Amino acid sequence: MLNGFRAFKNSVNHARIVRNRICTRNLSNKHCETSVRNGVGILKFDTPGAKVNVLNKEFSQDCKDAFVSLRDDPTVKSIVFMSGKPDCFIAGADINMLAACEKKEEVVGLAKGGQEMMQEMEDCKKPVVAAISGSCMGGGLEVALACHYRIAVENKKTSLALPEVMLGLLPGSGGTQRLPRLIGLPNALPMMLTGGGKNARSAKKLGLVDMTVKPLGPGISDPKTLTHNYLEKVAVDVAAGLADGSVKKPSRKKSGMKGLAFNLPTYNKYVRNFVCDQAQKQVVKKTKGVYPAPLKIIETVKDGLENPSEGYNVEANNFGDLAMTDESKALINVFFGKTQCEKNPYGKPERMPENISVLGAGLMGAGIAAVSLEKFNKVILKDVSETAISKGEDMVRDVFKGRVKRKKMSQFDCDRLMSSLHTELDLSNFADTDLVIEAVFEDINLKHRIIKEVEAATPDHCIFASNTSALPIGDLAKASKRPENFLGMHYFSPVDKMPLLEIITTDQTSKEATRAAVEVGLKQKKTVIVVKDGPGFYTTRVIGALMGEAFACIQEGTSPQDLDKAFVKFGWPVGGASLVDEVGIDVAYKVTKYFLEVFGDRISAGDPRVIEELVESGCLGKKNGKGIYLYDKRQKGGTRQINPIAEKILQRYRTPGQAVPTIEDVQWRTYMRSVNEAALCLQEEIIANPVDGNIGLIFGIGHCPQRGGPFQFLDTYGAQNFVDKMRSYEESNGFRFEPAQIVIDYANSGKKFMS
């Protein structure tokens, strides 16, 4: 008996020894833990209590300490870098670190610190493998690029990108130097200039990753956990193979035609110059030179390829220069604001809407249905005829077809979602609806009738939301027997592409209804702002002031083409005349009429008969092919032709004896009017805070993102400078340029809107 116990004890001790040889824990700190398995050191980083890992000073130091412990451990023959979070490798650098820097030298120091850490990894004599699952962005991809081998999971969450350009920056920890040498200049530049991500398969084709693993299905654990554990096993096996030679190190040398396509533009001086010159022309054409970061990226990449020994210094220096620009500071504030608007400030609703019904199968209704299908239990699309329903279904399908074409969705998922869409011609199946979103014609009497019919067919808890862009929600709610469950949900067209959702509440709207509407918007992947009811709410009201001034400039002799050029050169994504055509001249006319009744000439400016006559002449905009411009579906690109009917009308209402405004005056007059109207909305508490004001206009109407939105602009430009410029325009153009009192107050006190 005793001998048997001793034998058992010896076997247990032997098992412990073997187990410790296979897997031992070397180091654990706040963000990282390491273990050793079969001679492979596993460095697993996982910031506690956070959804994502970000590279801040503490995280970076913990990773460096953990890496050094494995690098210097003689029992470790190779190393695996991976995250403890299945949905996030590393989401990038902590933007707060940059925002806290006041001098260029501080930013350059951050960049050099990152470069040194990556260089230590690249110089490691032991093979280093990056196991990537989830978001691998910015500094996270730069970490992966410094590794010797990269493995990525083929799932929807995995995306590899260098999005620093979206913050007015460039990759500062070696990305501009390593990426072109890895995947070639023609492939690297678009990634850095657009900030677009690559999924695992695309990354494998580019040579950005060396291996992909397919996700696992359900088993003894959930699919996500199983896949993550499988990724770890594969990475450990590959790392062990790289160490003992059973897995060949990937050859980075290209041969044959692929080699020519890689080497000529990357390493041949003349071809490289041509590629960079072409990229520069494309950037200037697209951005009109208002964003400095893309041009700096091209310059940095080119300098690094021409003079590799100085490439990293050039990168760090240019990174510091960009971080000090107004454009980068503005875009960083936009990033913070967007992040803030992607959370529900009202908290989780007690009853989350699961069944959504959309009234109206037109462009807006179909778009709302499309962004809802993936996220909710049941989605109904209702209209009054089979023809309308059929057209709506086709529009929903087109949204998904576009995703399939861009490889963002499988054909199976497209078919599955379309089969889950419920279509109705009446309200008989609305008994379990939690939220109704109305997207019918802008006719208050029609909407009143629909509200009464819907409330009679839906449960008491059902929320009714109108997608109106201008009609007061309070006036619509007069037809409701449940005003506490009534609000506005203003989507922007096309719904599947435009990120903003503007939720409008009245004094009677309950907090629970507001909470639920915000949560629905967030599930639809929208950036949400909540505003108070008022004429035009927030975004439409600002567009009214902007377009009113644009039409005033046209009547003073500015041609539609010059108006468009003025807008685009100033940083708007689309020209002023083109914007009117996109919105719809008939829609603009209805809004103008309404604003004239409410605000008088302060918003509209110019002669309102111009827009009225355009509508009467059938010039409705892009929707019917005739607006200020003519639209031919067969024409792709090129200069659009002015609609001769519209041109005659505009000439007829030309202001006599008025000098044609300069391009600069057109830019500043239209922009200042929009900023002033935003300030008035803050003053009247239509918007809750300046952050919502910035995000609403940037993501709703493309309000010159490089300026950071109206309130960031006021802080950068100076409230007093704004007041002075508005006063000068007031003298020459009238009372519509009277500056908002809140801006005058801030100018007098020296306060900042964004502090």
N, C-alpha and C positions, 0 to 999 in steps of 0.2 A: 504493500500500500504506500509506504513511505517512498520507495524507489519510483513508483508510478507518479507520485506527486512531484518528486525532483525532476523526473523526465519532462513532465508537463511544464514545470517552472522554467526549465532550460529552453524548451521550445518557445515559450512566450518571450523570454529574453532575446532569443535568436531572432524572433519575428520583429521585436522592437528595433534591434540593431539593423536588420534589413530595411525595415520601414524608414528608419532615420537616414539610412544611406540613400534611399529612394526620394524621400521628401522631408526636408528639414527647413525650419523657419529661421531666417538669419536676422531679419530686422523688421521692426514695425514702428511706424510713426503715424502722425495724424492722417496723412493722405495716402500713404503707401504701405504695402507689406510685401515681403519677399519670401520665397521658398525655393528649395532646390529639389528637382526631380530628375533622376537619372543623369545627373551632371548638367542639367539645364536650369539656370536661374530664372525664376519667374518674378517679374516686377509688376505687381498689380496695384494700380492707382485708383482711388475711389474717395472723392471728397465726401465726408459724412454729412448727411442731412441736405444734400443738394441734388437736383435733378441732373446736373451736368458737371463735368470737370472743366475748370478754366485755369489757365496758366497765370497765377499770381506769384508774388515773391515767395510766399510760404509753400505753396504747392511745388513750385520749381525747385526750391531748396530741398524739400523732402524727396522729390524724385531723384535729384542729383545725389543725395546721400545714399539712397537705396541703390542707385545704379553703381556708384563707386564701391559699395560693399560687395556687390556681385562681381564687378569687374576685377576686384582685387582678391576674390576668394579663389584659391588654387583648385578647389574641388569643382568649380563652375567652369564648364567648357564653352557654353553659349548662353545667350540671354533672350528672354521673351518679354517684350513690353506689351501690356494690355490693360484695359480698364476693367474695373469691377462692375461697371454699369453697362448692361447689354445695349442700351440705346445711345450711348455716348462714349466715344474714345476720348477725345479732348475737343471741346467746342471752340477753342481759341484762347487768345490772351484775355485777361481781365481788363476790360476797357476803363475801369475805374483807375487803374494804375496810370494810364495815359492821361486821363482827365485831370489827375492830380498834379501832373508835371507843368511847371510854369515856364521852364526854360528849355531850349533846344538841347542843351548838354545833358539834361536829365533823361530826355527821350533817347538820345544817342546811347547813353549808358545802359538803358533797358535793352536796346537792340543788341548792343555788344555782349551783354550778359547772356541773352538768348543764343546768340551765335556761338559763344564759347561753350555753352552746354551742349548744343547740337554737334559741335566739332569734336567734343570728347566722345560722344556716341559714335560718330563716323570713324574716328581714329582708333576705336576699340579693336584690339587684336582678336577678340572673340566675336563670332557671328552674333549680330543683334537682329531679332525678328520682331516686327510690329504686327500684332494681331488686332485687326480693326473691325469693330462692330459699332454701328451707329454713326453719329456725326463726327467727322474728322475735319475740322475747319481751322483755317488760319494757322496759328501756332501749333495746333494739333497735327496738321498735315506736315508742317515743318519738322516736328518730332519724328513722324513716320518717314519723311524723306531722308533723315539722318541715319535711319536704320539700314541694314544691309539687305533685308528681305521683308516684303510686305504681303500679308494675307488679309483678305477682306471677305465679309459675309455678304452673300447675295440676297439682301432684303431691302425693304422700302426705307428703312431707317438709315442705312449706310450711305453716306455721301461724303465725298472728298472734295474739298474746295479751298481756295485762297480768296476769301471775300473782302480782304482789307480795302480794296478800291471803293467799296460801298461806304466806307468810313472816311474816305478822302486820304487813304494811306496806301502803303505798299507792304508786301510781306517783309518783315524786318529781322527775321531770325534765320536767314539763309535761303528763303524760298525763291527769291529772284535769281539765285546762283545755282541751286541744285536742280530745280524743276526743268529748266531748258536743257541741261546736260542729260537729264534722265529721259525725257519724252520728246526732246527736240523743240527748237524755237517756234515753228508754226503751230504746234499743239500747246505749248506753254503760254504763249502770249494771250490767246483768247481766254484761257482759264483765269489769268491774273487781271485782264482788262475788263472782264464781265463779272467776275466773282462767282460764275456759275459752277454748280457741283457736278461731279461724276459719280454714277453708281458703280457698284463693284465690277460689273461686266464691262462697262465702258472704260473703267480705269485699267482693267486687265488688257484690253485691246490696245490702249495707249502705252502700256508698259509702266504705268504708275503703280500697279501692284503686280506681284509675281504669281499669286495663286488666289483663287476664290473658293469658298466653301458654301455649299447650299444649306439653307436652313432646315432644321429637323421639324417633324410634326410632333403631336402630343405623344407622351409615353408615361414613364413613371413620374415625370414632372411636367411642367408647362413647356410649350415649344420654345419660348424665349430662353429659359434657363438651360434647357437641353442643348440648344444651339450654341449658347455661350460656352458651356462646358466642352462641347465638341470642338469649337474653335480653339480653346485652350489646348486640348489634346493634340489637334493637328499642328498647332504652332510649336508645341514642345517636341513633337516627332520631327518636324522640319528642322528646328534648331539643333536637335541632337544629330540629325543627318548631316547638316552643314558642318558640324564640329568634327564628325568622324569621317567625312568624305563620301558617305553613302548618298547624300543629296548634293548635287552640283550647284555651286554658286552661279546665280544668273549672270549670263554674259551681257554686258551693257554695250558691247560692240555690235554695230549693225553692218550687214554686208548686202551685196546685190543691189537691186533697185531700191529696197527699203533703206539700205545704207546710204545711197545717194540722196534720197528724199530727206533723210535725217541729217546727214553730215554737211551737205552743201549749204542749206540755209542757216545751220547752227554754227559751223566752223569756217566756211568760206567767206572772207571779208566782203566781197562784192555782192554775193547773194544775200548775205546777212544784212547788209546796208539796204538792199532793195526791200527785203521783207519788213525791216523796221520802218523804212520810209512809207511803205504802203499802210502799215498799221497806224502810223502817225496820221496819215491823211484820213483814214477811216475814223479815228478818234476825233479829230477836229471836225469832220463832217457831222458826226453824230452828236457831239457835246458842244459844238461851237466854241470850244476852248474855255468854257466856264468852269471846268473841273481840272485842276492841275495834276491830280494823282495819276490818271492814265498815261499822260505824257512822261511823267517821272518814272513810271514803271518801265516803259520802253527804253528810256535813257539808261536806267540802272541795269537792265538785262543786257543791253548792248555793251555797256562799259565793262560788265563782268565777263562777257565772252571775249572781248578784245584784250582785256588786261586782268586775267584771273587772280593775280596776286593782290590786286587792289579792290576786287569786286565786293568783298564783304564790307570794307570800309566805306565804299561808295554807297552801298545799300543802307548802312546805319546812318550815314550823314543825310542822305535823301529822306530817309524815314523821319529823322528829326526835323528837317525842313518842312515836310508835309504836315507833321503834327502841330506845327505852330501856325498853320494857315487858318483863316476864318472859315474856309470851306470845310476843313476837317473838323474843326470844333463844332460847326453847325451840324454836320452829318452825325457826329458822335451824340450830340443832344437829341437828334432825331431817333437814333438807335435807342437811347434811354427812354424817350417818350413812347416809342412804339412798344417797347418791352412793358412799360407801365400800362399801356392800353390793351395789352393782351392778358390782363388779369381782371378779375371781377371785383371792383372796389366795394360792391354791395354785399359780397359773400354769396354762398351757395343758396339756391332757392330751396324752399321746403319741398316743393313738388317740381321736379325737372320735367319739362315737356318732352314727351317721347313720340307723340303722334302729331305730325305737322300737316296742315292742309293749306295749299296755295290757290288763291282765286285769280284766274286769268292766266291763260297759257301763251301769252305773248312773250316778247323777248325777255322782259324782266321776270315774269312768273316762271318761265322755263328755266331761267338762270338760277332763281332761288331754289327751285326744285332740284336742280343739278347739284348745288353745293350742299343740299340737305340729305340726299339719298344715302350717302355713305355713313352718315352719323346718327340717323334716327330710326326708330323701330318701324314707323310707317309714314310714308309721304304720299299725299293725294294731290293731284293736279286737276283742277276743275275749270271748265269753261262751258259755254252755252251751246256749242255745236261740235259735232264729230270732226268737222274740218279744222276748227281751231285747235281741238285736242291733238289731232294728228300732226299739225304743224308744230305744236308745243313739244310733243314727243320727239319729233325730228331734231328740234333745237337742243333738247337734252342729250340726245344721242350724239349730236355733233360735238358737244362739249367733251364727251367721253372718247369719241373717236380721235379728237385732237390729242388727248392724253395718251391713247394707245400709240398714235403715230410718233409722239415724242418719247415713247417708252417709259411713261410715267404710270401706265396701267396696262394690265394684260387684257387680251380680248375676252377671256373668260370673265374677268371682273366687270368689264363693260356690259357683257350680256347679262350677267347676274344682277347688276344694278338696274338695268332697263326692265328686267322681268319683275323687279320688286316695286316699280312705280305704279301706283294706283291712279287710274283716270276716272273722272266722274262728270256727268252732265247735270246732276242735281245734288241736293244736300242730304240724301237719305242715309249715307254712310259716314256722316260727320259726328255721330253720337259719342265716339271715343276720342275726338280731336282735343288736343291740349292747347294748341296754338294755331290760329288762322292768320295767314299773311295775305292781305288783299293787294293785288297788283293790277287793277283795272284802270279804265280811262279816268283822267283827271276831271271828273264831273261830280260835284258835291251831292247832287240829288241822286245820282246813280249809286254813289257810295253809301248814302243814308239808307236807301232801300236795301242794299246788300247787307249792311250791318244788322238791320232788324231781322232779315231772313236768316242770317247765320246764327245770331244769338238765340233764335227760336229752335235751332237744330243742334246746338252744341251744349255740353254740360256747363254748369255754373262756374266752374273753375277755369274754363277756356279763356285764353287771352286773345284779344283781337288787335292785330297790328296792321296799320295802313302803310303802304310803300309810297305814299304821296311824296312829291319832292317840294311842295310849296304850300298846299292847302293846310290851314291851321288845324292841328290835331284836336284842339278844344272845340272847334266848330263841327268837326266830324263826330266827336264824342257825344254831341247833343242828341244824336239818334240812338245812343247806346243805353241799355238799361243796366249795364255793368261798367260805368265809367272808371271804376278802380282797376279794371282789367283792360283798359284801352290805352294804346300808345302808338307811336309811329316807329316804323323800322325802314329807314331810307337807305336802300341799296343803290349802288352805282353801276352803270352799264359799261362793259359786259360784266355781269355779276361774278362769273367764274374767274375773272382776271383782276377786277378792281378790288383792292383789299379792304376798303373802309365800309363800316356800317355805322350810320348815324341814328341813334335811338332817341326819340323825342317823347318827353313826358309832359303831362299837364299837372296842374295842382291836385287833381283828383287821382292820378295814377298811383297805385300802391307800390310800396317798396318791393313787395314780393313779385309783382308783375315786372318791375324793372330788373330785379335780380334774374328772373327767368329769361327775359329777353336778351340780356347781356350774355348769359350762359349759352343760349342758343347761338348767338353770333360768334362766340368764341369756339363753339363746337364746329361751326361752319368755316373755321379758320379765318375769321375776319378780325381786323383791328377795329375796336369798338370805342366810340365816344358817346356819352349821354349828354344831351342838350335839352334846354327848356323850350317849350312851345313858344312860337313867335312867328311873325311873317317871314317865310323863307327859311325858318330855323337858323342854322349857321352857314353851312356850305352854300346853299342856294342864294342866301342873302349876299354873301361875299361875291359870288359869281355875278349877281345882278349889278353890283357896283362896278365890278371889273368890266363886264360887257357893256354896261352903260357908257363908261368912259371910252371904251374901244370904238363904239358907234359914233361917239362925239368926235373922235379923231378922224374917222372915215368921213364924216360930214364936213370936217374942216379941210379935207383934201388928201388925207392919207389913203393910198391905194390898199386894197385887201392884201396884195402881195407884200407891200412894205409893212403892213400891220403884222402879218405872219412872221416876217424876218425880224422885226423888232422884238416880238415875244420870244422867239426861239433863241435869239442871241442873248437875251437877258436871262435865260435859264428855264423858261417854260417848256414843257415837253411838246407842246403843240401851239401853232400860231393862233392869234386871236380870231381871225375870220374862219379858220378851219374849225376852231372850237365851237363857234356858233353853229356851223353846219353839222358837227358831230352831235351836239346837244339836240338840235332840231329847231329851226327858226320858228315853227309853230309853237313849240314848248316855250321858247324864249319870249314869244309874243304874249302868251297867257301870263307868264310870270311878270313881264314888264307891265302889263295892264294892272295886275294886282298890286305891284309895288308902287305904281303911280297913285293908286287910291290910298295906299297906306303911308308912303314916304314922300309923295310928290316928286318934284324934280331933283331932290337931293341924290337919289340913287340912279335914276335912269339916264339923265343928261341927254342932250341932243333932242331931235324931233322924233317922238314916238311913232309918227305916221310912216316913217321909213320901214320899220319892221312890220307894221300892219299891212302896208302895200306889198311887201315881199310875200307875205303869206297869201294875200288875196290873189297874187299873180301865180300862185302855185309853187313858189320857191320855198320848199319846206326843209331843205338841207340834204344831207347825204342819204337819208332814208328813201327819198324818191328820185335821187340822182340829180336834183336841181336845187341848189342853194345859192350861196354867194359864188360858189364854184360849180362846174359841171362834173358829174361823176359817171365814169364808164367802167363797168366791171372788167372789161377786157383790157383796160389800160393799167399797167403795172409800173409804178414809179414815174419819174419825169415830172414836168411842171404841169399842174392842172390849169385848165382854161377857165377864165372868168365867165360866169353865166351872163350873156349879153342882156337878158331881161333885168337881172339884178343890177348890172352895171348902169343901165339907164335910170333905174329908180334911185340909185345912190348919187348919180350925177344931178338928178332933178332936185335933190334935197341938199345939195352942196351949199354950205354957209357962204353967202356972198361977202367978198372983201376980207375974208379971213385968211391969214397966212397959213401955209401948210406946216403942221408941227414937224419938228426935227425927229429923227429916229429916237434920239435920247429923250426928248420930251414925251414921246409916245410911251416909251418904256417906263419912265418914272411916273407919269400921270396915272397910267393904268395900275401899276404896282402899288403906288402910294394910296390910291383909292381903295384897293383891296385890303391893304394893311390897316387903314383907318377904319374900315367897316368891321374888320375883325376886332379891333380895339373897342369899338362901340358895342359889339356883342359881349365882350368881357365886362364892359362898364354896366351893361343892362342885365348881366348875369344869365345871358343865354347860354354861354359856355361856363363851365365850373372853374376853369383855371387856364393859364397860358399853355400848358403842355397839351391839353385837349385841343386848344386853338391851333397850335402848330401841326399836330398830327392830323387833325381833321382836314386842313387845307392841303397838306402835302399829299396825303394818301387818298383824298377825295377828288381834288382838282389839279394835282401836280404843281402846287404852289412853290416853284423855284426851290427844289430841295437843297441846293448848295447854299442857300441863305438861311436854312434851318426853320423856316416858317415865319409868320409875321412877328411874333414876340421875340424870337431869337434875333431877327433882323433889327427890331427896335433897340435891343440892347447893344448889338454890334455897331449899328449906324449911329446910335445916340438919340435918345428921345428928344433932346433939344434941337438937334439937327433936323429931325423929322418935322417937328413943329415949325421950324423956320422955313423949310422947303414947302410945307403945306400952305403956310401963310403967303408965300410968294405966288403959288399957284392960285390961291384964293383971290389975290388981287387981279390976276389976269383972266381967271376962268370962272369965278363966282363962288357962291356959298357952299357948293358941294365939297369944296376942299377945306372946309372948316375942320381943324384937327379935333379929335375926340378929347373930351375933358380929362379922361384918365391918363392920356399921354402927356397932356400939359402938366398934370399933377406930378407924374413921374419925372418929367423934365425939371420941374421946380425943386423936387426933393432929392434928385439924383439917384432914386431907387432903380433897381433892375427888375424886369419882369420875370426873368428866369433864375433869380437867386433864391 
